Amino acid sequence: MPKKIKNAKAYVIAVDMGYGHQRAAYPLRVLAYQGKIINANSYPGITSSDRKIWRDSRESYEFISKFKKTPLIGETIWKFFDKFQQIPNFYPKRDLSKPNVQLDYFMRLIEKKNWGRDLIQRLEKKPLPIVTTFFVVAFMAEHYKYSQDIYCLATDTDVSRTWASVSPAQSRINYFAPNYRVEQRLKLYGVRPEKIFLTGFPLPTENLGGPRLATLKEDLGHRLFNLDPQNRYMKYFRETISEQLGEKNFPTHKHHPLTITFAVGGAGAQRDIGVKIVSSLRRKIMKKQMRIILVAGIRNEVHQYFKQKIEEMGLGRYLGDNIKIIFAGSKEEYFNKFDHALRTTDILWTKPSELSFYTALGLPIIMTPPIGSQEEFNRKWLTTIASGTDQEDPRYTDQWLFDWLDSGWFAEAAMEGFLEGPKYGTYNIEKIIEHKYSETRAVKTVLQY
């Protein structure tokens, strides 16, 4: 557990909707007042009216995410819903400051229903800077004239117009941009440049090992050995690997079995893909040649689904050994287990969600089909930096996966993720919060990306 920063605390606020916003907040708990993340939609004492607004929003999104798989009508309804959160084309560069329908909807709830007023009034009793991973909380704080600084962390590689306030040029909200595109996008939306900090996405410090990235470099060294069984990549890039990871971390032996971690989203909509992966790789699992980690998160129905299907495949005796399921009773426990599992994960298989940023941990990413406009942009970012690729047919994983391994592509993708992905987000945000707002302008010049 990272040490808490003395005399440099903030209210770190997420929302309990899926995993994305809470996962982004989790590494920042070191900054959080009393070491706790506040969930804007489920904090103790939340008003019944606020709880209802949040609940209706979450249930609608989860229902539509699952309903999307329904032939014809499901896809049609999803496309209509996704238009409200769609990210416009970046080019040609133009003024995109006009509020969209989704932003107007949220602001009406704040202005007409007093949504979020109770939360901001509670925080005002002991005012501290706010760091939030959900834009609506930032809007609430600004609307109710919160007395301290407001920071909003974007959680995808590109963002819709909804992330910036109605009048961005006059707004008090500061932004932590996880990559260059978000920084530039916010400017198109009308946010003043001095209100944007290019920090990178906050990654778990347990997987980084400090600003020198000692743990990350060690883990990546072990990973490369599994990802390049024919020595095709390491043979030609030995000097680069040694330079970037340190000679002591150059891979020379097997540290753990080849391991794939498959993570479903918060709604559990793609759980069937995990079962197809296990089925295709059953022979290698039975020979104990590799390990599969299925991530059920906090959803017991997904956990039970995985267990049942594994039993039906006759692989029950491998549960807990070459097949593991990550399941937890709380999101904090889940994030802890997940981050620990990543240290010996060689390939992360997931939809291009906020986990796209985890490629910076030296993880090659196999992408399931994206859900929503923001995931389309995350997918594009991963393919652009050459650390992620679309999945082939999961039923034939035992064929194409090992072709890619033998080619050395996964090892190259792991290094590209490490080299091109932003790794210092957690530490950069700490730097900013440690300083008073009037001093943070100087901090911008020393942030690492």
Secondary structure by P-SEA (a helix, b strand, c coil): cccccccccccccccccccccccccccccccccccccccccccccccaaaaaaaaaaaaaaaaaaaacccccaaaaaaaaaaccccccccccccccccccaaaaaaaaaaaacccaaaaaaaaaccccccccccaaaaaaaaaacccbbbbbbbcccccccccccccccccccccccccaaaaaaaaaacccccccccccccccccccccccaaaaaaaaaaaaaaaccccccccccaaaaaaacccccccccccccbbbbbbbcccccaaaaaaaaaaaaaaaaaaccbbbbbbbcccaaaaaaaaaaaaaacccccccccbbbbbcccaaaaaaaaaaaacccccccccccccccccccbbbbbccccccaaaaaaaaaaaaaccbbbbccccccccaaaaaaaaaaaaaaaaaaaacccccaaaaaaaaaaccccccccccccccc
